[in-house]
Amino acid sequence: MKKYRVCYILEDRVETENIILDININASEVFESLMRRAATSKFLKIRTEKGSDRLDTSLIRYIRVSPLK
C-alpha cells in the first residue's frame, strides 16, 4: 500500500488529506483520478485529520499530490 498526501488549495483555505491506495498506482494517476472526480461533480468528500469535509469543486484552485514515506 502507498500513502499520498493530497493538498487542495481553495479560494479561502487549504485542506489536506492522506490517502492510502494500491501499490501499483503512482501520484500522477491519483491526480488524474481527482481531476476527473472534480470535473464531474459539484462536491468532493474528503477525510481530513479533523473528520470528514465536503469541498465545493468550483472553489478549488490547485491540487497537489505527493507521496508520503
PyMOL Python script that loads the backbone (N, CA, C, O; Angstrom):
from pymol import cmd

cmd.read_pdbstr("""\
ATOM      1  N   MET A   1       0.836  -1.177   0.000  1.00  0.00           N
ATOM      2  CA  MET A   1       0.000   0.000   0.000  1.00  0.00           C
ATOM      3  C   MET A   1       0.887   1.249   0.000  1.00  0.00           C
ATOM      4  O   MET A   1       1.915   1.292   0.675  1.00  0.00           O
ATOM      5  N   LYS A   2       0.480   2.245  -0.753  1.00  0.00           N
ATOM      6  CA  LYS A   2       1.196   3.509  -0.818  1.00  0.00           C
ATOM      7  C   LYS A   2       0.342   4.605  -0.199  1.00  0.00           C
ATOM      8  O   LYS A   2      -0.881   4.618  -0.336  1.00  0.00           O
ATOM      9  N   LYS A   3       1.017   5.523   0.487  1.00  0.00           N
ATOM     10  CA  LYS A   3       0.331   6.657   1.103  1.00  0.00           C
ATOM     11  C   LYS A   3       0.648   7.925   0.318  1.00  0.00           C
ATOM     12  O   LYS A   3       1.780   8.143  -0.114  1.00  0.00           O
ATOM     13  N   TYR A   4      -0.364   8.746   0.146  1.00  0.00           N
ATOM     14  CA  TYR A   4      -0.216  10.023  -0.546  1.00  0.00           C
ATOM     15  C   TYR A   4      -0.853  11.120   0.290  1.00  0.00           C
ATOM     16  O   TYR A   4      -1.846  10.895   0.982  1.00  0.00           O
ATOM     17  N   ARG A   5      -0.272  12.306   0.218  1.00  0.00           N
ATOM     18  CA  ARG A   5      -0.889  13.494   0.814  1.00  0.00           C
ATOM     19  C   ARG A   5      -1.421  14.335  -0.335  1.00  0.00           C
ATOM     20  O   ARG A   5      -0.698  14.670  -1.274  1.00  0.00           O
ATOM     21  N   VAL A   6      -2.701  14.667  -0.238  1.00  0.00           N
ATOM     22  CA  VAL A   6      -3.354  15.488  -1.250  1.00  0.00           C
ATOM     23  C   VAL A   6      -3.651  16.840  -0.625  1.00  0.00           C
ATOM     24  O   VAL A   6      -4.288  16.925   0.425  1.00  0.00           O
ATOM     25  N   CYS A   7      -3.187  17.888  -1.274  1.00  0.00           N
ATOM     26  CA  CYS A   7      -3.381  19.254  -0.796  1.00  0.00           C
ATOM     27  C   CYS A   7      -4.318  19.972  -1.769  1.00  0.00           C
ATOM     28  O   CYS A   7      -4.032  20.084  -2.961  1.00  0.00           O
ATOM     29  N   TYR A   8      -5.428  20.450  -1.243  1.00  0.00           N
ATOM     30  CA  TYR A   8      -6.402  21.205  -2.033  1.00  0.00           C
ATOM     31  C   TYR A   8      -6.285  22.666  -1.626  1.00  0.00           C
ATOM     32  O   TYR A   8      -6.507  23.004  -0.463  1.00  0.00           O
ATOM     33  N   ILE A   9      -5.942  23.530  -2.564  1.00  0.00           N
ATOM     34  CA  ILE A   9      -5.911  24.961  -2.292  1.00  0.00           C
ATOM     35  C   ILE A   9      -7.200  25.551  -2.850  1.00  0.00           C
ATOM     36  O   ILE A   9      -7.463  25.504  -4.052  1.00  0.00           O
ATOM     37  N   LEU A  10      -7.994  26.108  -1.940  1.00  0.00           N
ATOM     38  CA  LEU A  10      -9.271  26.703  -2.304  1.00  0.00           C
ATOM     39  C   LEU A  10      -9.132  28.216  -2.287  1.00  0.00           C
ATOM     40  O   LEU A  10      -8.062  28.735  -1.966  1.00  0.00           O
ATOM     41  N   GLU A  11     -10.182  28.918  -2.622  1.00  0.00           N
ATOM     42  CA  GLU A  11     -10.138  30.380  -2.620  1.00  0.00           C
ATOM     43  C   GLU A  11      -9.847  30.950  -1.245  1.00  0.00           C
ATOM     44  O   GLU A  11      -9.155  31.961  -1.127  1.00  0.00           O
ATOM     45  N   ASP A  12     -10.370  30.309  -0.192  1.00  0.00           N
ATOM     46  CA  ASP A  12     -10.260  30.899   1.134  1.00  0.00           C
ATOM     47  C   ASP A  12      -9.514  30.053   2.162  1.00  0.00           C
ATOM     48  O   ASP A  12      -9.328  30.502   3.293  1.00  0.00           O
ATOM     49  N   ARG A  13      -9.083  28.846   1.807  1.00  0.00           N
ATOM     50  CA  ARG A  13      -8.392  27.994   2.774  1.00  0.00           C
ATOM     51  C   ARG A  13      -7.630  26.880   2.061  1.00  0.00           C
ATOM     52  O   ARG A  13      -7.740  26.704   0.847  1.00  0.00           O
ATOM     53  N   VAL A  14      -6.866  26.144   2.835  1.00  0.00           N
ATOM     54  CA  VAL A  14      -6.120  24.991   2.339  1.00  0.00           C
ATOM     55  C   VAL A  14      -6.566  23.769   3.122  1.00  0.00           C
ATOM     56  O   VAL A  14      -6.615  23.805   4.351  1.00  0.00           O
ATOM     57  N   GLU A  15      -6.890  22.694   2.430  1.00  0.00           N
ATOM     58  CA  GLU A  15      -7.291  21.438   3.060  1.00  0.00           C
ATOM     59  C   GLU A  15      -6.333  20.343   2.609  1.00  0.00           C
ATOM     60  O   GLU A  15      -5.928  20.305   1.447  1.00  0.00           O
ATOM     61  N   THR A  16      -5.973  19.458   3.523  1.00  0.00           N
ATOM     62  CA  THR A  16      -5.122  18.325   3.168  1.00  0.00           C
ATOM     63  C   THR A  16      -5.775  17.039   3.638  1.00  0.00           C
ATOM     64  O   THR A  16      -6.507  17.018   4.627  1.00  0.00           O
ATOM     65  N   GLU A  17      -5.494  15.966   2.908  1.00  0.00           N
ATOM     66  CA  GLU A  17      -5.945  14.645   3.325  1.00  0.00           C
ATOM     67  C   GLU A  17      -4.869  13.637   2.969  1.00  0.00           C
ATOM     68  O   GLU A  17      -4.147  13.806   1.987  1.00  0.00           O
ATOM     69  N   ASN A  18      -4.767  12.603   3.762  1.00  0.00           N
ATOM     70  CA  ASN A  18      -3.870  11.495   3.484  1.00  0.00           C
ATOM     71  C   ASN A  18      -4.709  10.350   2.949  1.00  0.00           C
ATOM     72  O   ASN A  18      -5.740  10.001   3.524  1.00  0.00           O
ATOM     73  N   ILE A  19      -4.257   9.763   1.836  1.00  0.00           N
ATOM     74  CA  ILE A  19      -4.983   8.637   1.273  1.00  0.00           C
ATOM     75  C   ILE A  19      -4.036   7.456   1.116  1.00  0.00           C
ATOM     76  O   ILE A  19      -2.833   7.630   0.917  1.00  0.00           O
ATOM     77  N   ILE A  20      -4.586   6.268   1.207  1.00  0.00           N
ATOM     78  CA  ILE A  20      -3.823   5.034   1.047  1.00  0.00           C
ATOM     79  C   ILE A  20      -4.416   4.290  -0.140  1.00  0.00           C
ATOM     80  O   ILE A  20      -5.616   4.017  -0.181  1.00  0.00           O
ATOM     81  N   LEU A  21      -3.556   3.963  -1.111  1.00  0.00           N
ATOM     82  CA  LEU A  21      -4.015   3.296  -2.322  1.00  0.00           C
ATOM     83  C   LEU A  21      -3.151   2.083  -2.627  1.00  0.00           C
ATOM     84  O   LEU A  21      -2.177   1.799  -1.929  1.00  0.00           O
ATOM     85  N   ASP A  22      -3.525   1.382  -3.674  1.00  0.00           N
ATOM     86  CA  ASP A  22      -2.800   0.203  -4.131  1.00  0.00           C
ATOM     87  C   ASP A  22      -1.359   0.568  -4.487  1.00  0.00           C
ATOM     88  O   ASP A  22      -1.080   1.702  -4.878  1.00  0.00           O
ATOM     89  N   ILE A  23      -0.466  -0.374  -4.354  1.00  0.00           N
ATOM     90  CA  ILE A  23       0.954  -0.118  -4.585  1.00  0.00           C
ATOM     91  C   ILE A  23       1.268   0.182  -6.051  1.00  0.00           C
ATOM     92  O   ILE A  23       2.295   0.797  -6.339  1.00  0.00           O
ATOM     93  N   ASN A  24       0.410  -0.235  -6.983  1.00  0.00           N
ATOM     94  CA  ASN A  24       0.676  -0.055  -8.412  1.00  0.00           C
ATOM     95  C   ASN A  24       0.243   1.309  -8.941  1.00  0.00           C
ATOM     96  O   ASN A  24       0.402   1.576 -10.132  1.00  0.00           O
ATOM     97  N   ILE A  25      -0.287   2.158  -8.109  1.00  0.00           N
ATOM     98  CA  ILE A  25      -0.773   3.471  -8.538  1.00  0.00           C
ATOM     99  C   ILE A  25       0.264   4.535  -8.181  1.00  0.00           C
ATOM    100  O   ILE A  25       0.767   4.566  -7.058  1.00  0.00           O
ATOM    101  N   ASN A  26       0.583   5.413  -9.150  1.00  0.00           N
ATOM    102  CA  ASN A  26       1.543   6.479  -8.863  1.00  0.00           C
ATOM    103  C   ASN A  26       0.819   7.812  -8.663  1.00  0.00           C
ATOM    104  O   ASN A  26      -0.397   7.897  -8.837  1.00  0.00           O
ATOM    105  N   ALA A  27       1.563   8.834  -8.303  1.00  0.00           N
ATOM    106  CA  ALA A  27       0.976  10.132  -7.945  1.00  0.00           C
ATOM    107  C   ALA A  27       0.242  10.777  -9.114  1.00  0.00           C
ATOM    108  O   ALA A  27      -0.790  11.417  -8.911  1.00  0.00           O
ATOM    109  N   SER A  28       0.750  10.624 -10.327  1.00  0.00           N
ATOM    110  CA  SER A  28       0.075  11.240 -11.473  1.00  0.00           C
ATOM    111  C   SER A  28      -1.279  10.587 -11.738  1.00  0.00           C
ATOM    112  O   SER A  28      -2.216  11.271 -12.150  1.00  0.00           O
ATOM    113  N   GLU A  29      -1.401   9.285 -11.513  1.00  0.00           N
ATOM    114  CA  GLU A  29      -2.687   8.611 -11.676  1.00  0.00           C
ATOM    115  C   GLU A  29      -3.683   9.054 -10.607  1.00  0.00           C
ATOM    116  O   GLU A  29      -4.875   9.188 -10.881  1.00  0.00           O
ATOM    117  N   VAL A  30      -3.196   9.280  -9.398  1.00  0.00           N
ATOM    118  CA  VAL A  30      -4.055   9.786  -8.325  1.00  0.00           C
ATOM    119  C   VAL A  30      -4.562  11.178  -8.693  1.00  0.00           C
ATOM    120  O   VAL A  30      -5.743  11.479  -8.518  1.00  0.00           O
ATOM    121  N   PHE A  31      -3.675  12.019  -9.201  1.00  0.00           N
ATOM    122  CA  PHE A  31      -4.047  13.374  -9.609  1.00  0.00           C
ATOM    123  C   PHE A  31      -5.102  13.339 -10.715  1.00  0.00           C
ATOM    124  O   PHE A  31      -6.096  14.062 -10.648  1.00  0.00           O
ATOM    125  N   GLU A  32      -4.888  12.502 -11.729  1.00  0.00           N
ATOM    126  CA  GLU A  32      -5.849  12.403 -12.831  1.00  0.00           C
ATOM    127  C   GLU A  32      -7.213  11.927 -12.341  1.00  0.00           C
ATOM    128  O   GLU A  32      -8.243  12.416 -12.804  1.00  0.00           O
ATOM    129  N   SER A  33      -7.224  10.993 -11.423  1.00  0.00           N
ATOM    130  CA  SER A  33      -8.476  10.499 -10.856  1.00  0.00           C
ATOM    131  C   SER A  33      -9.214  11.610 -10.103  1.00  0.00           C
ATOM    132  O   SER A  33     -10.429  11.754 -10.235  1.00  0.00           O
ATOM    133  N   LEU A  34      -8.476  12.388  -9.319  1.00  0.00           N
ATOM    134  CA  LEU A  34      -9.089  13.504  -8.588  1.00  0.00           C
ATOM    135  C   LEU A  34      -9.624  14.568  -9.539  1.00  0.00           C
ATOM    136  O   LEU A  34     -10.686  15.143  -9.297  1.00  0.00           O
ATOM    137  N   MET A  35      -8.898  14.831 -10.613  1.00  0.00           N
ATOM    138  CA  MET A  35      -9.356  15.822 -11.586  1.00  0.00           C
ATOM    139  C   MET A  35     -10.635  15.359 -12.280  1.00  0.00           C
ATOM    140  O   MET A  35     -11.534  16.165 -12.517  1.00  0.00           O
ATOM    141  N   ARG A  36     -10.727  14.078 -12.606  1.00  0.00           N
ATOM    142  CA  ARG A  36     -11.955  13.547 -13.211  1.00  0.00           C
ATOM    143  C   ARG A  36     -13.131  13.672 -12.245  1.00  0.00           C
ATOM    144  O   ARG A  36     -14.230  14.059 -12.643  1.00  0.00           O
ATOM    145  N   ARG A  37     -12.895  13.341 -10.972  1.00  0.00           N
ATOM    146  CA  ARG A  37     -13.959  13.463  -9.965  1.00  0.00           C
ATOM    147  C   ARG A  37     -14.394  14.915  -9.805  1.00  0.00           C
ATOM    148  O   ARG A  37     -15.587  15.197  -9.692  1.00  0.00           O
ATOM    149  N   ALA A  38     -13.435  15.835  -9.794  1.00  0.00           N
ATOM    150  CA  ALA A  38     -13.760  17.253  -9.625  1.00  0.00           C
ATOM    151  C   ALA A  38     -14.512  17.797 -10.840  1.00  0.00           C
ATOM    152  O   ALA A  38     -15.372  18.666 -10.700  1.00  0.00           O
ATOM    153  N   ALA A  39     -14.191  17.292 -12.023  1.00  0.00           N
ATOM    154  CA  ALA A  39     -14.841  17.779 -13.240  1.00  0.00           C
ATOM    155  C   ALA A  39     -16.272  17.279 -13.379  1.00  0.00           C
ATOM    156  O   ALA A  39     -17.093  17.925 -14.030  1.00  0.00           O
ATOM    157  N   THR A  40     -16.580  16.137 -12.773  1.00  0.00           N
ATOM    158  CA  THR A  40     -17.900  15.541 -12.966  1.00  0.00           C
ATOM    159  C   THR A  40     -18.856  15.737 -11.792  1.00  0.00           C
ATOM    160  O   THR A  40     -20.014  15.328 -11.870  1.00  0.00           O
ATOM    161  N   SER A  41     -18.395  16.351 -10.714  1.00  0.00           N
ATOM    162  CA  SER A  41     -19.285  16.527  -9.565  1.00  0.00           C
ATOM    163  C   SER A  41     -19.146  17.931  -8.985  1.00  0.00           C
ATOM    164  O   SER A  41     -18.151  18.615  -9.223  1.00  0.00           O
ATOM    165  N   LYS A  42     -20.141  18.348  -8.233  1.00  0.00           N
ATOM    166  CA  LYS A  42     -20.112  19.671  -7.612  1.00  0.00           C
ATOM    167  C   LYS A  42     -19.317  19.689  -6.318  1.00  0.00           C
ATOM    168  O   LYS A  42     -18.777  20.725  -5.933  1.00  0.00           O
ATOM    169  N   PHE A  43     -19.242  18.539  -5.641  1.00  0.00           N
ATOM    170  CA  PHE A  43     -18.564  18.467  -4.354  1.00  0.00           C
ATOM    171  C   PHE A  43     -17.654  17.250  -4.298  1.00  0.00           C
ATOM    172  O   PHE A  43     -17.934  16.220  -4.913  1.00  0.00           O
ATOM    173  N   LEU A  44     -16.556  17.381  -3.552  1.00  0.00           N
ATOM    174  CA  LEU A  44     -15.675  16.257  -3.250  1.00  0.00           C
ATOM    175  C   LEU A  44     -15.761  15.990  -1.761  1.00  0.00           C
ATOM    176  O   LEU A  44     -15.676  16.917  -0.954  1.00  0.00           O
ATOM    177  N   LYS A  45     -15.927  14.744  -1.394  1.00  0.00           N
ATOM    178  CA  LYS A  45     -15.937  14.367   0.013  1.00  0.00           C
ATOM    179  C   LYS A  45     -14.532  13.905   0.370  1.00  0.00           C
ATOM    180  O   LYS A  45     -14.000  12.982  -0.246  1.00  0.00           O
ATOM    181  N   ILE A  46     -13.931  14.551   1.370  1.00  0.00           N
ATOM    182  CA  ILE A  46     -12.572  14.201   1.779  1.00  0.00           C
ATOM    183  C   ILE A  46     -12.561  13.882   3.266  1.00  0.00           C
ATOM    184  O   ILE A  46     -13.459  14.274   4.011  1.00  0.00           O
ATOM    185  N   ARG A  47     -11.524  13.161   3.680  1.00  0.00           N
ATOM    186  CA  ARG A  47     -11.331  12.840   5.098  1.00  0.00           C
ATOM    187  C   ARG A  47     -10.072  13.566   5.563  1.00  0.00           C
ATOM    188  O   ARG A  47      -8.966  13.247   5.127  1.00  0.00           O
ATOM    189  N   THR A  48     -10.245  14.525   6.436  1.00  0.00           N
ATOM    190  CA  THR A  48      -9.120  15.267   6.989  1.00  0.00           C
ATOM    191  C   THR A  48      -8.830  14.761   8.391  1.00  0.00           C
ATOM    192  O   THR A  48      -9.515  13.870   8.892  1.00  0.00           O
ATOM    193  N   GLU A  49      -7.812  15.333   9.022  1.00  0.00           N
ATOM    194  CA  GLU A  49      -7.493  14.961  10.399  1.00  0.00           C
ATOM    195  C   GLU A  49      -8.610  15.370  11.355  1.00  0.00           C
ATOM    196  O   GLU A  49      -8.763  14.776  12.422  1.00  0.00           O
ATOM    197  N   LYS A  50      -9.382  16.373  10.978  1.00  0.00           N
ATOM    198  CA  LYS A  50     -10.481  16.861  11.816  1.00  0.00           C
ATOM    199  C   LYS A  50     -11.777  16.087  11.591  1.00  0.00           C
ATOM    200  O   LYS A  50     -12.739  16.273  12.336  1.00  0.00           O
ATOM    201  N   GLY A  51     -11.818  15.225  10.584  1.00  0.00           N
ATOM    202  CA  GLY A  51     -13.028  14.477  10.250  1.00  0.00           C
ATOM    203  C   GLY A  51     -13.350  14.619   8.774  1.00  0.00           C
ATOM    204  O   GLY A  51     -12.501  15.031   7.983  1.00  0.00           O
ATOM    205  N   SER A  52     -14.564  14.282   8.410  1.00  0.00           N
ATOM    206  CA  SER A  52     -14.984  14.381   7.010  1.00  0.00           C
ATOM    207  C   SER A  52     -15.331  15.820   6.657  1.00  0.00           C
ATOM    208  O   SER A  52     -15.794  16.589   7.499  1.00  0.00           O
ATOM    209  N   ASP A  53     -15.099  16.168   5.400  1.00  0.00           N
ATOM    210  CA  ASP A  53     -15.403  17.506   4.916  1.00  0.00           C
ATOM    211  C   ASP A  53     -15.889  17.389   3.477  1.00  0.00           C
ATOM    212  O   ASP A  53     -15.601  16.410   2.789  1.00  0.00           O
ATOM    213  N   ARG A  54     -16.619  18.388   3.039  1.00  0.00           N
ATOM    214  CA  ARG A  54     -17.133  18.435   1.678  1.00  0.00           C
ATOM    215  C   ARG A  54     -16.600  19.700   1.024  1.00  0.00           C
ATOM    216  O   ARG A  54     -16.812  20.803   1.529  1.00  0.00           O
ATOM    217  N   LEU A  55     -15.904  19.539  -0.106  1.00  0.00           N
ATOM    218  CA  LEU A  55     -15.324  20.672  -0.807  1.00  0.00           C
ATOM    219  C   LEU A  55     -16.146  20.999  -2.042  1.00  0.00           C
ATOM    220  O   LEU A  55     -16.489  20.112  -2.824  1.00  0.00           O
ATOM    221  N   ASP A  56     -16.458  22.268  -2.210  1.00  0.00           N
ATOM    222  CA  ASP A  56     -17.121  22.734  -3.421  1.00  0.00           C
ATOM    223  C   ASP A  56     -16.067  22.789  -4.525  1.00  0.00           C
ATOM    224  O   ASP A  56     -15.076  23.507  -4.395  1.00  0.00           O
ATOM    225  N   THR A  57     -16.271  22.041  -5.606  1.00  0.00           N
ATOM    226  CA  THR A  57     -15.245  21.955  -6.646  1.00  0.00           C
ATOM    227  C   THR A  57     -15.044  23.276  -7.385  1.00  0.00           C
ATOM    228  O   THR A  57     -13.992  23.479  -7.992  1.00  0.00           O
ATOM    229  N   SER A  58     -16.018  24.171  -7.350  1.00  0.00           N
ATOM    230  CA  SER A  58     -15.840  25.461  -8.018  1.00  0.00           C
ATOM    231  C   SER A  58     -14.858  26.359  -7.265  1.00  0.00           C
ATOM    232  O   SER A  58     -14.369  27.338  -7.828  1.00  0.00           O
ATOM    233  N   LEU A  59     -14.562  26.041  -6.000  1.00  0.00           N
ATOM    234  CA  LEU A  59     -13.627  26.838  -5.205  1.00  0.00           C
ATOM    235  C   LEU A  59     -12.198  26.309  -5.262  1.00  0.00           C
ATOM    236  O   LEU A  59     -11.281  26.980  -4.788  1.00  0.00           O
ATOM    237  N   ILE A  60     -11.988  25.124  -5.831  1.00  0.00           N
ATOM    238  CA  ILE A  60     -10.650  24.528  -5.890  1.00  0.00           C
ATOM    239  C   ILE A  60      -9.824  25.254  -6.941  1.00  0.00           C
ATOM    240  O   ILE A  60     -10.235  25.376  -8.095  1.00  0.00           O
ATOM    241  N   ARG A  61      -8.656  25.734  -6.530  1.00  0.00           N
ATOM    242  CA  ARG A  61      -7.751  26.434  -7.439  1.00  0.00           C
ATOM    243  C   ARG A  61      -6.515  25.608  -7.793  1.00  0.00           C
ATOM    244  O   ARG A  61      -5.921  25.803  -8.853  1.00  0.00           O
ATOM    245  N   TYR A  62      -6.128  24.694  -6.917  1.00  0.00           N
ATOM    246  CA  TYR A  62      -4.909  23.922  -7.143  1.00  0.00           C
ATOM    247  C   TYR A  62      -5.005  22.621  -6.362  1.00  0.00           C
ATOM    248  O   TYR A  62      -5.504  22.604  -5.237  1.00  0.00           O
ATOM    249  N   ILE A  63      -4.529  21.530  -6.955  1.00  0.00           N
ATOM    250  CA  ILE A  63      -4.457  20.234  -6.279  1.00  0.00           C
ATOM    251  C   ILE A  63      -3.034  19.716  -6.428  1.00  0.00           C
ATOM    252  O   ILE A  63      -2.483  19.680  -7.528  1.00  0.00           O
ATOM    253  N   ARG A  64      -2.448  19.317  -5.307  1.00  0.00           N
ATOM    254  CA  ARG A  64      -1.099  18.735  -5.338  1.00  0.00           C
ATOM    255  C   ARG A  64      -1.141  17.371  -4.665  1.00  0.00           C
ATOM    256  O   ARG A  64      -1.709  17.219  -3.583  1.00  0.00           O
ATOM    257  N   VAL A  65      -0.538  16.384  -5.312  1.00  0.00           N
ATOM    258  CA  VAL A  65      -0.454  15.032  -4.770  1.00  0.00           C
ATOM    259  C   VAL A  65       1.016  14.711  -4.577  1.00  0.00           C
ATOM    260  O   VAL A  65       1.806  14.795  -5.518  1.00  0.00           O
ATOM    261  N   SER A  66       1.386  14.342  -3.352  1.00  0.00           N
ATOM    262  CA  SER A  66       2.780  13.979  -3.084  1.00  0.00           C
ATOM    263  C   SER A  66       2.816  12.687  -2.282  1.00  0.00           C
ATOM    264  O   SER A  66       2.000  12.488  -1.383  1.00  0.00           O
ATOM    265  N   PRO A  67       3.764  11.804  -2.606  1.00  0.00           N
ATOM    266  CA  PRO A  67       3.862  10.539  -1.864  1.00  0.00           C
ATOM    267  C   PRO A  67       4.417  10.767  -0.464  1.00  0.00           C
ATOM    268  O   PRO A  67       5.278  11.623  -0.260  1.00  0.00           O
ATOM    269  N   LEU A  68       3.919  10.000   0.495  1.00  0.00           N
ATOM    270  CA  LEU A  68       4.440  10.022   1.859  1.00  0.00           C
ATOM    271  C   LEU A  68       5.373   8.841   2.032  1.00  0.00           C
ATOM    272  O   LEU A  68       5.160   7.774   1.456  1.00  0.00           O
ATOM    273  N   LYS A  69       6.394   9.039   2.820  1.00  0.00           N
ATOM    274  CA  LYS A  69       7.347   7.945   3.041  1.00  0.00           C
ATOM    275  C   LYS A  69       7.137   7.308   4.365  1.00  0.00           C
ATOM    276  O   LYS A  69       7.851   6.369   4.718  1.00  0.00           O
TER     277      LYS A  69
END
""", "prot")
cmd.dss("prot")
cmd.show_as("cartoon", "prot")
cmd.util.cbc("prot")
cmd.orient("prot")
